Amino acid sequence: MRPDHVERVRRRLDELDIAKQPEDMNVPGFNFHKLRGKPQRYAVAVSGPWRITFEWDGQDAVKVDYEQYH
């Protein structure tokens, strides 16, 4: 992980931990959005092309990744 992303990633993961549904991540500055494809994945921005992506199962985020997907 890039050192300049640590705090931003931590904030997003903290929010993801308390979220009860994907839409709870629709926080100003997070640029929350659905991704195309199956299974349904979601993304929040970290910085530039870096994102935290995840799937949703019940009330929990699963398969959480920190990635540059552009």
PQR file of N, CA, C, O and H, with PARSE charges and radii, in Angstrom:
ATOM      1  N   MET A   1       0.848  -1.170   0.000 -0.4000 1.5000
ATOM      2  CA  MET A   1       0.000   0.000   0.000 -0.0000 2.0000
ATOM      3  C   MET A   1       0.894   1.234   0.000  0.5500 1.7000
ATOM      4  O   MET A   1       1.930   1.280   0.663 -0.5500 1.4000
ATOM      5  N   ARG A   2       0.464   2.219  -0.756 -0.4000 1.5000
ATOM      6  CA  ARG A   2       1.212   3.465  -0.789 -0.0000 2.0000
ATOM      7  C   ARG A   2       1.081   4.182   0.551  0.5500 1.7000
ATOM      8  O   ARG A   2      -0.027   4.308   1.072 -0.5500 1.4000
ATOM      9  H   ARG A   2      -0.378   2.182  -1.295  0.4000 1.0000
ATOM     10  N   PRO A   3       2.185   4.650   1.117 -0.5600 1.5000
ATOM     11  CA  PRO A   3       2.143   5.312   2.429  0.2800 2.0000
ATOM     12  C   PRO A   3       1.206   6.519   2.475  0.5500 1.7000
ATOM     13  O   PRO A   3       0.597   6.787   3.510 -0.5500 1.4000
ATOM     14  N   ASP A   4       1.086   7.245   1.367 -0.4000 1.5000
ATOM     15  CA  ASP A   4       0.208   8.414   1.353 -0.0000 2.0000
ATOM     16  C   ASP A   4      -1.271   8.045   1.291  0.5500 1.7000
ATOM     17  O   ASP A   4      -2.126   8.927   1.360 -0.5500 1.4000
ATOM     18  H   ASP A   4       1.581   7.027   0.526  0.4000 1.0000
ATOM     19  N   HIS A   5      -1.583   6.767   1.162 -0.4000 1.5000
ATOM     20  CA  HIS A   5      -2.976   6.307   1.128 -0.0000 2.0000
ATOM     21  C   HIS A   5      -3.451   5.729   2.461  0.5500 1.7000
ATOM     22  O   HIS A   5      -4.645   5.487   2.634 -0.5500 1.4000
ATOM     23  H   HIS A   5      -0.888   6.051   1.106  0.4000 1.0000
ATOM     24  N   VAL A   6      -2.550   5.509   3.385 -0.4000 1.5000
ATOM     25  CA  VAL A   6      -2.876   4.780   4.616 -0.0000 2.0000
ATOM     26  C   VAL A   6      -4.078   5.372   5.348  0.5500 1.7000
ATOM     27  O   VAL A   6      -5.017   4.643   5.668 -0.5500 1.4000
ATOM     28  H   VAL A   6      -1.580   5.705   3.244  0.4000 1.0000
ATOM     29  N   GLU A   7      -4.070   6.647   5.613 -0.4000 1.5000
ATOM     30  CA  GLU A   7      -5.172   7.261   6.376 -0.0000 2.0000
ATOM     31  C   GLU A   7      -6.482   7.216   5.600  0.5500 1.7000
ATOM     32  O   GLU A   7      -7.537   6.961   6.181 -0.5500 1.4000
ATOM     33  H   GLU A   7      -3.308   7.240   5.353  0.4000 1.0000
ATOM     34  N   ARG A   8      -6.425   7.460   4.297 -0.4000 1.5000
ATOM     35  CA  ARG A   8      -7.649   7.428   3.474 -0.0000 2.0000
ATOM     36  C   ARG A   8      -8.231   6.017   3.436  0.5500 1.7000
ATOM     37  O   ARG A   8      -9.444   5.840   3.540 -0.5500 1.4000
ATOM     38  H   ARG A   8      -5.569   7.668   3.825  0.4000 1.0000
ATOM     39  N   VAL A   9      -7.368   5.018   3.288 -0.4000 1.5000
ATOM     40  CA  VAL A   9      -7.827   3.627   3.278 -0.0000 2.0000
ATOM     41  C   VAL A   9      -8.410   3.257   4.640  0.5500 1.7000
ATOM     42  O   VAL A   9      -9.466   2.629   4.714 -0.5500 1.4000
ATOM     43  H   VAL A   9      -6.382   5.162   3.203  0.4000 1.0000
ATOM     44  N   ARG A  10      -7.736   3.640   5.702 -0.4000 1.5000
ATOM     45  CA  ARG A  10      -8.228   3.334   7.045 -0.0000 2.0000
ATOM     46  C   ARG A  10      -9.624   3.924   7.263  0.5500 1.7000
ATOM     47  O   ARG A  10     -10.502   3.249   7.800 -0.5500 1.4000
ATOM     48  H   ARG A  10      -6.878   4.151   5.641  0.4000 1.0000
ATOM     49  N   ARG A  11      -9.833   5.181   6.850 -0.4000 1.5000
ATOM     50  CA  ARG A  11     -11.144   5.820   7.028 -0.0000 2.0000
ATOM     51  C   ARG A  11     -12.229   5.063   6.265  0.5500 1.7000
ATOM     52  O   ARG A  11     -13.324   4.849   6.786 -0.5500 1.4000
ATOM     53  H   ARG A  11      -9.119   5.729   6.414  0.4000 1.0000
ATOM     54  N   ARG A  12     -11.931   4.668   5.059 -0.4000 1.5000
ATOM     55  CA  ARG A  12     -12.920   3.951   4.250 -0.0000 2.0000
ATOM     56  C   ARG A  12     -13.194   2.557   4.812  0.5500 1.7000
ATOM     57  O   ARG A  12     -14.339   2.104   4.814 -0.5500 1.4000
ATOM     58  H   ARG A  12     -11.042   4.842   4.636  0.4000 1.0000
ATOM     59  N   LEU A  13     -12.165   1.884   5.282 -0.4000 1.5000
ATOM     60  CA  LEU A  13     -12.381   0.558   5.876 -0.0000 2.0000
ATOM     61  C   LEU A  13     -13.155   0.653   7.187  0.5500 1.7000
ATOM     62  O   LEU A  13     -13.965  -0.224   7.487 -0.5500 1.4000
ATOM     63  H   LEU A  13     -11.235   2.252   5.280  0.4000 1.0000
ATOM     64  N   ASP A  14     -12.918   1.702   7.970 -0.4000 1.5000
ATOM     65  CA  ASP A  14     -13.699   1.909   9.196 -0.0000 2.0000
ATOM     66  C   ASP A  14     -15.177   2.082   8.862  0.5500 1.7000
ATOM     67  O   ASP A  14     -16.038   1.498   9.521 -0.5500 1.4000
ATOM     68  H   ASP A  14     -12.260   2.415   7.726  0.4000 1.0000
ATOM     69  N   GLU A  15     -15.470   2.878   7.845 -0.4000 1.5000
ATOM     70  CA  GLU A  15     -16.868   3.079   7.426 -0.0000 2.0000
ATOM     71  C   GLU A  15     -17.460   1.789   6.885  0.5500 1.7000
ATOM     72  O   GLU A  15     -18.619   1.475   7.156 -0.5500 1.4000
ATOM     73  H   GLU A  15     -14.771   3.352   7.310  0.4000 1.0000
ATOM     74  N   LEU A  16     -16.670   1.036   6.119 -0.4000 1.5000
ATOM     75  CA  LEU A  16     -17.146  -0.232   5.566 -0.0000 2.0000
ATOM     76  C   LEU A  16     -17.467  -1.218   6.677  0.5500 1.7000
ATOM     77  O   LEU A  16     -18.409  -2.001   6.562 -0.5500 1.4000
ATOM     78  H   LEU A  16     -15.728   1.291   5.899  0.4000 1.0000
ATOM     79  N   ASP A  17     -16.698  -1.184   7.740 -0.4000 1.5000
ATOM     80  CA  ASP A  17     -16.914  -2.084   8.869 -0.0000 2.0000
ATOM     81  C   ASP A  17     -18.251  -1.839   9.558  0.5500 1.7000
ATOM     82  O   ASP A  17     -18.876  -2.784  10.040 -0.5500 1.4000
ATOM     83  H   ASP A  17     -15.932  -0.548   7.834  0.4000 1.0000
ATOM     84  N   ILE A  18     -18.698  -0.590   9.613 -0.4000 1.5000
ATOM     85  CA  ILE A  18     -19.968  -0.294  10.296 -0.0000 2.0000
ATOM     86  C   ILE A  18     -21.165  -0.237   9.344  0.5500 1.7000
ATOM     87  O   ILE A  18     -22.307  -0.153   9.796 -0.5500 1.4000
ATOM     88  H   ILE A  18     -18.190   0.178   9.221  0.4000 1.0000
ATOM     89  N   ALA A  19     -20.917  -0.281   8.033 -0.4000 1.5000
ATOM     90  CA  ALA A  19     -22.004  -0.234   7.048 -0.0000 2.0000
ATOM     91  C   ALA A  19     -22.890  -1.472   7.169  0.5500 1.7000
ATOM     92  O   ALA A  19     -22.404  -2.573   7.425 -0.5500 1.4000
ATOM     93  H   ALA A  19     -19.990  -0.350   7.666  0.4000 1.0000
ATOM     94  N   LYS A  20     -24.187  -1.278   6.982 -0.4000 1.5000
ATOM     95  CA  LYS A  20     -25.152  -2.377   7.011 -0.0000 2.0000
ATOM     96  C   LYS A  20     -25.657  -2.737   5.626  0.5500 1.7000
ATOM     97  O   LYS A  20     -26.290  -3.776   5.435 -0.5500 1.4000
ATOM     98  H   LYS A  20     -24.582  -0.383   6.774  0.4000 1.0000
ATOM     99  N   GLN A  21     -25.370  -1.867   4.653 -0.4000 1.5000
ATOM    100  CA  GLN A  21     -25.735  -2.106   3.262 -0.0000 2.0000
ATOM    101  C   GLN A  21     -24.753  -1.314   2.399  0.5500 1.7000
ATOM    102  O   GLN A  21     -24.162  -0.346   2.878 -0.5500 1.4000
ATOM    103  H   GLN A  21     -24.856  -1.023   4.808  0.4000 1.0000
ATOM    104  N   PRO A  22     -24.571  -1.704   1.148 -0.5600 1.5000
ATOM    105  CA  PRO A  22     -23.574  -1.025   0.320  0.2800 2.0000
ATOM    106  C   PRO A  22     -23.778   0.493   0.244  0.5500 1.7000
ATOM    107  O   PRO A  22     -22.806   1.249   0.252 -0.5500 1.4000
ATOM    108  N   GLU A  23     -25.015   0.932   0.172 -0.4000 1.5000
ATOM    109  CA  GLU A  23     -25.320   2.350   0.027 -0.0000 2.0000
ATOM    110  C   GLU A  23     -24.873   3.185   1.222  0.5500 1.7000
ATOM    111  O   GLU A  23     -24.786   4.409   1.118 -0.5500 1.4000
ATOM    112  H   GLU A  23     -25.804   0.318   0.166  0.4000 1.0000
ATOM    113  N   ASP A  24     -24.589   2.550   2.349 -0.4000 1.5000
ATOM    114  CA  ASP A  24     -24.059   3.274   3.508 -0.0000 2.0000
ATOM    115  C   ASP A  24     -22.680   3.861   3.202  0.5500 1.7000
ATOM    116  O   ASP A  24     -22.203   4.735   3.925 -0.5500 1.4000
ATOM    117  H   ASP A  24     -24.660   1.556   2.434  0.4000 1.0000
ATOM    118  N   MET A  25     -22.048   3.387   2.144 -0.4000 1.5000
ATOM    119  CA  MET A  25     -20.738   3.909   1.744 -0.0000 2.0000
ATOM    120  C   MET A  25     -20.852   5.145   0.857  0.5500 1.7000
ATOM    121  O   MET A  25     -19.840   5.675   0.398 -0.5500 1.4000
ATOM    122  H   MET A  25     -22.436   2.677   1.557  0.4000 1.0000
ATOM    123  N   ASN A  26     -22.063   5.601   0.615 -0.4000 1.5000
ATOM    124  CA  ASN A  26     -22.280   6.790  -0.199 -0.0000 2.0000
ATOM    125  C   ASN A  26     -22.026   8.037   0.654  0.5500 1.7000
ATOM    126  O   ASN A  26     -22.942   8.802   0.955 -0.5500 1.4000
ATOM    127  H   ASN A  26     -22.885   5.170   0.988  0.4000 1.0000
ATOM    128  N   VAL A  27     -20.774   8.216   1.029 -0.4000 1.5000
ATOM    129  CA  VAL A  27     -20.310   9.289   1.908 -0.0000 2.0000
ATOM    130  C   VAL A  27     -19.645  10.353   1.031  0.5500 1.7000
ATOM    131  O   VAL A  27     -18.922  10.004   0.097 -0.5500 1.4000
ATOM    132  H   VAL A  27     -20.030   7.594   0.784  0.4000 1.0000
ATOM    133  N   PRO A  28     -19.871  11.643   1.309 -0.5600 1.5000
ATOM    134  CA  PRO A  28     -19.197  12.669   0.508  0.2800 2.0000
ATOM    135  C   PRO A  28     -17.682  12.433   0.451  0.5500 1.7000
ATOM    136  O   PRO A  28     -17.035  12.205   1.473 -0.5500 1.4000
ATOM    137  N   GLY A  29     -17.144  12.492  -0.752 -0.4000 1.5000
ATOM    138  CA  GLY A  29     -15.717  12.295  -0.953 -0.0000 2.0000
ATOM    139  C   GLY A  29     -15.311  10.865  -1.252  0.5500 1.7000
ATOM    140  O   GLY A  29     -14.179  10.627  -1.672 -0.5500 1.4000
ATOM    141  H   GLY A  29     -17.670  12.677  -1.582  0.4000 1.0000
ATOM    142  N   PHE A  30     -16.204   9.904  -1.046 -0.4000 1.5000
ATOM    143  CA  PHE A  30     -15.876   8.503  -1.290 -0.0000 2.0000
ATOM    144  C   PHE A  30     -16.136   8.086  -2.743  0.5500 1.7000
ATOM    145  O   PHE A  30     -15.600   7.073  -3.193 -0.5500 1.4000
ATOM    146  H   PHE A  30     -17.124  10.097  -0.705  0.4000 1.0000
ATOM    147  N   ASN A  31     -16.942   8.842  -3.476 -0.4000 1.5000
ATOM    148  CA  ASN A  31     -17.292   8.510  -4.861 -0.0000 2.0000
ATOM    149  C   ASN A  31     -17.766   7.059  -4.969  0.5500 1.7000
ATOM    150  O   ASN A  31     -17.287   6.310  -5.821 -0.5500 1.4000
ATOM    151  H   ASN A  31     -17.377   9.664  -3.111  0.4000 1.0000
ATOM    152  N   PHE A  32     -18.690   6.671  -4.120 -0.4000 1.5000
ATOM    153  CA  PHE A  32     -19.259   5.319  -4.114 -0.0000 2.0000
ATOM    154  C   PHE A  32     -19.968   5.044  -5.432  0.5500 1.7000
ATOM    155  O   PHE A  32     -20.706   5.894  -5.932 -0.5500 1.4000
ATOM    156  H   PHE A  32     -19.079   7.280  -3.428  0.4000 1.0000
ATOM    157  N   HIS A  33     -19.745   3.856  -5.999 -0.4000 1.5000
ATOM    158  CA  HIS A  33     -20.458   3.479  -7.210 -0.0000 2.0000
ATOM    159  C   HIS A  33     -20.437   1.959  -7.401  0.5500 1.7000
ATOM    160  O   HIS A  33     -19.553   1.253  -6.915 -0.5500 1.4000
ATOM    161  H   HIS A  33     -19.146   3.167  -5.593  0.4000 1.0000
ATOM    162  N   LYS A  34     -21.454   1.490  -8.132 -0.4000 1.5000
ATOM    163  CA  LYS A  34     -21.525   0.082  -8.508 -0.0000 2.0000
ATOM    164  C   LYS A  34     -20.598  -0.146  -9.683  0.5500 1.7000
ATOM    165  O   LYS A  34     -20.400   0.735 -10.519 -0.5500 1.4000
ATOM    166  H   LYS A  34     -22.173   2.063  -8.526  0.4000 1.0000
ATOM    167  N   LEU A  35     -20.034  -1.340  -9.735 -0.4000 1.5000
ATOM    168  CA  LEU A  35     -19.229  -1.748 -10.874 -0.0000 2.0000
ATOM    169  C   LEU A  35     -20.046  -2.679 -11.760  0.5500 1.7000
ATOM    170  O   LEU A  35     -20.992  -3.321 -11.302 -0.5500 1.4000
ATOM    171  H   LEU A  35     -20.195  -2.056  -9.055  0.4000 1.0000
ATOM    172  N   ARG A  36     -19.679  -2.742 -12.998 -0.4000 1.5000
ATOM    173  CA  ARG A  36     -20.366  -3.665 -13.919 -0.0000 2.0000
ATOM    174  C   ARG A  36     -19.904  -5.089 -13.655  0.5500 1.7000
ATOM    175  O   ARG A  36     -18.821  -5.328 -13.121 -0.5500 1.4000
ATOM    176  H   ARG A  36     -18.911  -2.220 -13.370  0.4000 1.0000
ATOM    177  N   GLY A  37     -20.765  -6.031 -14.047 -0.4000 1.5000
ATOM    178  CA  GLY A  37     -20.375  -7.433 -13.971 -0.0000 2.0000
ATOM    179  C   GLY A  37     -21.078  -8.199 -12.880  0.5500 1.7000
ATOM    180  O   GLY A  37     -21.808  -7.641 -12.060 -0.5500 1.4000
ATOM    181  H   GLY A  37     -21.645  -5.837 -14.481  0.4000 1.0000
ATOM    182  N   LYS A  38     -20.841  -9.475 -12.894 -0.4000 1.5000
ATOM    183  CA  LYS A  38     -21.385 -10.406 -11.913 -0.0000 2.0000
ATOM    184  C   LYS A  38     -20.230 -11.144 -11.275  0.5500 1.7000
ATOM    185  O   LYS A  38     -19.314 -11.537 -11.997 -0.5500 1.4000
ATOM    186  H   LYS A  38     -20.248  -9.928 -13.560  0.4000 1.0000
ATOM    187  N   PRO A  39     -20.210 -11.353 -10.005 -0.5600 1.5000
ATOM    188  CA  PRO A  39     -21.168 -10.853  -9.024  0.2800 2.0000
ATOM    189  C   PRO A  39     -21.062  -9.327  -8.877  0.5500 1.7000
ATOM    190  O   PRO A  39     -20.063  -8.718  -9.258 -0.5500 1.4000
ATOM    191  N   GLN A  40     -22.105  -8.738  -8.322 -0.4000 1.5000
ATOM    192  CA  GLN A  40     -22.131  -7.287  -8.137 -0.0000 2.0000
ATOM    193  C   GLN A  40     -21.020  -6.849  -7.196  0.5500 1.7000
ATOM    194  O   GLN A  40     -20.900  -7.357  -6.081 -0.5500 1.4000
ATOM    195  H   GLN A  40     -22.917  -9.232  -8.012  0.4000 1.0000
ATOM    196  N   ARG A  41     -20.204  -5.894  -7.656 -0.4000 1.5000
ATOM    197  CA  ARG A  41     -19.148  -5.310  -6.830 -0.0000 2.0000
ATOM    198  C   ARG A  41     -19.374  -3.821  -6.754  0.5500 1.7000
ATOM    199  O   ARG A  41     -20.060  -3.236  -7.592 -0.5500 1.4000
ATOM    200  H   ARG A  41     -20.302  -5.482  -8.562  0.4000 1.0000
ATOM    201  N   TYR A  42     -18.790  -3.215  -5.742 -0.4000 1.5000
ATOM    202  CA  TYR A  42     -18.911  -1.789  -5.497 -0.0000 2.0000
ATOM    203  C   TYR A  42     -17.520  -1.213  -5.312  0.5500 1.7000
ATOM    204  O   TYR A  42     -16.562  -1.946  -5.067 -0.5500 1.4000
ATOM    205  H   TYR A  42     -18.232  -3.691  -5.061  0.4000 1.0000
ATOM    206  N   ALA A  43     -17.414   0.106  -5.429 -0.4000 1.5000
ATOM    207  CA  ALA A  43     -16.108   0.744  -5.264 -0.0000 2.0000
ATOM    208  C   ALA A  43     -16.259   2.085  -4.557  0.5500 1.7000
ATOM    209  O   ALA A  43     -17.278   2.763  -4.687 -0.5500 1.4000
ATOM    210  H   ALA A  43     -18.192   0.702  -5.628  0.4000 1.0000
ATOM    211  N   VAL A  44     -15.226   2.452  -3.808 -0.4000 1.5000
ATOM    212  CA  VAL A  44     -15.085   3.794  -3.254 -0.0000 2.0000
ATOM    213  C   VAL A  44     -13.683   4.272  -3.605  0.5500 1.7000
ATOM    214  O   VAL A  44     -12.734   3.488  -3.619 -0.5500 1.4000
ATOM    215  H   VAL A  44     -14.398   1.901  -3.703  0.4000 1.0000
ATOM    216  N   ALA A  45     -13.564   5.562  -3.887 -0.4000 1.5000
ATOM    217  CA  ALA A  45     -12.284   6.129  -4.294 -0.0000 2.0000
ATOM    218  C   ALA A  45     -11.348   6.280  -3.106  0.5500 1.7000
ATOM    219  O   ALA A  45     -11.776   6.578  -1.991 -0.5500 1.4000
ATOM    220  H   ALA A  45     -14.335   6.198  -3.876  0.4000 1.0000
ATOM    221  N   VAL A  46     -10.072   6.071  -3.363 -0.4000 1.5000
ATOM    222  CA  VAL A  46      -9.020   6.351  -2.390 -0.0000 2.0000
ATOM    223  C   VAL A  46      -8.261   7.588  -2.868  0.5500 1.7000
ATOM    224  O   VAL A  46      -8.234   8.613  -2.186 -0.5500 1.4000
ATOM    225  H   VAL A  46      -9.724   5.829  -4.269  0.4000 1.0000
ATOM    226  N   SER A  47      -7.647   7.482  -4.047 -0.4000 1.5000
ATOM    227  CA  SER A  47      -6.907   8.597  -4.634 -0.0000 2.0000
ATOM    228  C   SER A  47      -6.588   8.242  -6.080  0.5500 1.7000
ATOM    229  O   SER A  47      -6.146   7.129  -6.364 -0.5500 1.4000
ATOM    230  H   SER A  47      -7.670   6.649  -4.601  0.4000 1.0000
ATOM    231  N   GLY A  48      -6.810   9.178  -6.992 -0.4000 1.5000
ATOM    232  CA  GLY A  48      -6.542   8.903  -8.402 -0.0000 2.0000
ATOM    233  C   GLY A  48      -7.252   7.638  -8.837  0.5500 1.7000
ATOM    234  O   GLY A  48      -8.453   7.498  -8.606 -0.5500 1.4000
ATOM    235  H   GLY A  48      -7.169  10.082  -6.761  0.4000 1.0000
ATOM    236  N   PRO A  49      -6.531   6.702  -9.468 -0.5600 1.5000
ATOM    237  CA  PRO A  49      -7.172   5.470  -9.936  0.2800 2.0000
ATOM    238  C   PRO A  49      -7.286   4.382  -8.858  0.5500 1.7000
ATOM    239  O   PRO A  49      -7.780   3.292  -9.146 -0.5500 1.4000
ATOM    240  N   TRP A  50      -6.847   4.651  -7.646 -0.4000 1.5000
ATOM    241  CA  TRP A  50      -6.896   3.647  -6.575 -0.0000 2.0000
ATOM    242  C   TRP A  50      -8.279   3.602  -5.942  0.5500 1.7000
ATOM    243  O   TRP A  50      -8.880   4.638  -5.655 -0.5500 1.4000
ATOM    244  H   TRP A  50      -6.446   5.537  -7.412  0.4000 1.0000
ATOM    245  N   ARG A  51      -8.775   2.386  -5.730 -0.4000 1.5000
ATOM    246  CA  ARG A  51     -10.109   2.167  -5.166 -0.0000 2.0000
ATOM    247  C   ARG A  51     -10.081   1.050  -4.143  0.5500 1.7000
ATOM    248  O   ARG A  51      -9.198   0.192  -4.151 -0.5500 1.4000
ATOM    249  H   ARG A  51      -8.286   1.545  -5.963  0.4000 1.0000
ATOM    250  N   ILE A  52     -11.058   1.080  -3.272 -0.4000 1.5000
ATOM    251  CA  ILE A  52     -11.389  -0.077  -2.452 -0.0000 2.0000
ATOM    252  C   ILE A  52     -12.619  -0.666  -3.104  0.5500 1.7000
ATOM    253  O   ILE A  52     -13.630   0.020  -3.252 -0.5500 1.4000
ATOM    254  H   ILE A  52     -11.775   1.777  -3.265  0.4000 1.0000
ATOM    255  N   THR A  53     -12.548  -1.925  -3.495 -0.4000 1.5000
ATOM    256  CA  THR A  53     -13.668  -2.608  -4.122 -0.0000 2.0000
ATOM    257  C   THR A  53     -14.143  -3.724  -3.208  0.5500 1.7000
ATOM    258  O   THR A  53     -13.374  -4.278  -2.422 -0.5500 1.4000
ATOM    259  H   THR A  53     -11.726  -2.482  -3.374  0.4000 1.0000
ATOM    260  N   PHE A  54     -15.426  -4.042  -3.327 -0.4000 1.5000
ATOM    261  CA  PHE A  54     -15.979  -5.060  -2.435 -0.0000 2.0000
ATOM    262  C   PHE A  54     -17.275  -5.615  -2.990  0.5500 1.7000
ATOM    263  O   PHE A  54     -17.921  -5.004  -3.840 -0.5500 1.4000
ATOM    264  H   PHE A  54     -16.050  -3.592  -3.965  0.4000 1.0000
ATOM    265  N   GLU A  55     -17.642  -6.785  -2.492 -0.4000 1.5000
ATOM    266  CA  GLU A  55     -18.947  -7.399  -2.738 -0.0000 2.0000
ATOM    267  C   GLU A  55     -19.722  -7.294  -1.439  0.5500 1.7000
ATOM    268  O   GLU A  55     -19.180  -6.883  -0.413 -0.5500 1.4000
ATOM    269  H   GLU A  55     -17.117  -7.282  -1.801  0.4000 1.0000
ATOM    270  N   TRP A  56     -20.994  -7.668  -1.487 -0.4000 1.5000
ATOM    271  CA  TRP A  56     -21.838  -7.568  -0.310 -0.0000 2.0000
ATOM    272  C   TRP A  56     -22.550  -8.882  -0.083  0.5500 1.7000
ATOM    273  O   TRP A  56     -23.040  -9.506  -1.024 -0.5500 1.4000
ATOM    274  H   TRP A  56     -21.434  -8.002  -2.320  0.4000 1.0000
ATOM    275  N   ASP A  57     -22.607  -9.312   1.200 -0.4000 1.5000
ATOM    276  CA  ASP A  57     -23.290 -10.550   1.573 -0.0000 2.0000
ATOM    277  C   ASP A  57     -24.037 -10.297   2.873  0.5500 1.7000
ATOM    278  O   ASP A  57     -23.414 -10.150   3.924 -0.5500 1.4000
ATOM    279  H   ASP A  57     -22.208  -8.805   1.965  0.4000 1.0000
ATOM    280  N   GLY A  58     -25.361 -10.244   2.817 -0.4000 1.5000
ATOM    281  CA  GLY A  58     -26.166  -9.962   4.012 -0.0000 2.0000
ATOM    282  C   GLY A  58     -25.919  -8.550   4.487  0.5500 1.7000
ATOM    283  O   GLY A  58     -26.289  -7.591   3.808 -0.5500 1.4000
ATOM    284  H   GLY A  58     -25.867 -10.364   1.963  0.4000 1.0000
ATOM    285  N   GLN A  59     -25.297  -8.407   5.650 -0.4000 1.5000
ATOM    286  CA  GLN A  59     -24.971  -7.084   6.188 -0.0000 2.0000
ATOM    287  C   GLN A  59     -23.463  -6.853   6.243  0.5500 1.7000
ATOM    288  O   GLN A  59     -22.984  -6.008   6.999 -0.5500 1.4000
ATOM    289  H   GLN A  59     -24.997  -9.185   6.202  0.4000 1.0000
ATOM    290  N   ASP A  60     -22.720  -7.609   5.436 -0.4000 1.5000
ATOM    291  CA  ASP A  60     -21.265  -7.530   5.496 -0.0000 2.0000
ATOM    292  C   ASP A  60     -20.621  -7.358   4.129  0.5500 1.7000
ATOM    293  O   ASP A  60     -21.075  -7.922   3.134 -0.5500 1.4000
ATOM    294  H   ASP A  60     -23.109  -8.295   4.822  0.4000 1.0000
ATOM    295  N   ALA A  61     -19.564  -6.575   4.100 -0.4000 1.5000
ATOM    296  CA  ALA A  61     -18.716  -6.482   2.917 -0.0000 2.0000
ATOM    297  C   ALA A  61     -17.820  -7.713   2.880  0.5500 1.7000
ATOM    298  O   ALA A  61     -17.293  -8.143   3.905 -0.5500 1.4000
ATOM    299  H   ALA A  61     -19.195  -6.116   4.908  0.4000 1.0000
ATOM    300  N   VAL A  62     -17.658  -8.267   1.702 -0.4000 1.5000
ATOM    301  CA  VAL A  62     -16.790  -9.434   1.521 -0.0000 2.0000
ATOM    302  C   VAL A  62     -15.902  -9.198   0.304  0.5500 1.7000
ATOM    303  O   VAL A  62     -16.184  -8.327  -0.520 -0.5500 1.4000
ATOM    304  H   VAL A  62     -18.087  -7.918   0.869  0.4000 1.0000
ATOM    305  N   LYS A  63     -14.846  -9.966   0.199 -0.4000 1.5000
ATOM    306  CA  LYS A  63     -13.904  -9.870  -0.921 -0.0000 2.0000
ATOM    307  C   LYS A  63     -13.468  -8.417  -1.135  0.5500 1.7000
ATOM    308  O   LYS A  63     -13.564  -7.875  -2.237 -0.5500 1.4000
ATOM    309  H   LYS A  63     -14.617 -10.673   0.868  0.4000 1.0000
ATOM    310  N   VAL A  64     -12.991  -7.813  -0.062 -0.4000 1.5000
ATOM    311  CA  VAL A  64     -12.561  -6.417  -0.081 -0.0000 2.0000
ATOM    312  C   VAL A  64     -11.143  -6.345  -0.641  0.5500 1.7000
ATOM    313  O   VAL A  64     -10.256  -7.083  -0.214 -0.5500 1.4000
ATOM    314  H   VAL A  64     -12.913  -8.253   0.832  0.4000 1.0000
ATOM    315  N   ASP A  65     -10.942  -5.437  -1.612 -0.4000 1.5000
ATOM    316  CA  ASP A  65      -9.631  -5.263  -2.237 -0.0000 2.0000
ATOM    317  C   ASP A  65      -9.260  -3.789  -2.307  0.5500 1.7000
ATOM    318  O   ASP A  65     -10.128  -2.918  -2.380 -0.5500 1.4000
ATOM    319  H   ASP A  65     -11.663  -4.837  -1.959  0.4000 1.0000
ATOM    320  N   TYR A  66      -7.978  -3.527  -2.285 -0.4000 1.5000
ATOM    321  CA  TYR A  66      -7.397  -2.203  -2.527 -0.0000 2.0000
ATOM    322  C   TYR A  66      -6.699  -2.341  -3.856  0.5500 1.7000
ATOM    323  O   TYR A  66      -5.723  -3.084  -3.961 -0.5500 1.4000
ATOM    324  H   TYR A  66      -7.274  -4.235  -2.225  0.4000 1.0000
ATOM    325  N   GLU A  67      -7.170  -1.643  -4.882 -0.4000 1.5000
ATOM    326  CA  GLU A  67      -6.614  -1.878  -6.204 -0.0000 2.0000
ATOM    327  C   GLU A  67      -6.650  -0.648  -7.096  0.5500 1.7000
ATOM    328  O   GLU A  67      -7.421   0.288  -6.881 -0.5500 1.4000
ATOM    329  H   GLU A  67      -7.962  -1.039  -4.798  0.4000 1.0000
ATOM    330  N   GLN A  68      -5.802  -0.684  -8.090 -0.4000 1.5000
ATOM    331  CA  GLN A  68      -5.786   0.331  -9.131 -0.0000 2.0000
ATOM    332  C   GLN A  68      -6.466  -0.314 -10.311  0.5500 1.7000
ATOM    333  O   GLN A  68      -5.847  -1.126 -10.999 -0.5500 1.4000
ATOM    334  H   GLN A  68      -5.176  -1.445  -8.265  0.4000 1.0000
ATOM    335  N   TYR A  69      -7.725   0.018 -10.574 -0.4000 1.5000
ATOM    336  CA  TYR A  69      -8.452  -0.723 -11.583 -0.0000 2.0000
ATOM    337  C   TYR A  69      -8.688   0.027 -12.872  0.5500 1.7000
ATOM    338  O   TYR A  69      -9.479  -0.439 -13.691 -0.5500 1.4000
ATOM    339  H   TYR A  69      -8.227   0.678 -10.015  0.4000 1.0000
ATOM    340  N   HIS A  70      -8.059   1.144 -13.099 -0.4000 1.5000
ATOM    341  CA  HIS A  70      -8.198   1.857 -14.376 -0.0000 2.0000
ATOM    342  C   HIS A  70      -6.984   1.613 -15.219  0.5500 1.7000
ATOM    343  O   HIS A  70      -6.896   2.122 -16.336 -0.5500 1.4000
ATOM    344  H   HIS A  70      -7.416   1.523 -12.434  0.4000 1.0000
TER
END
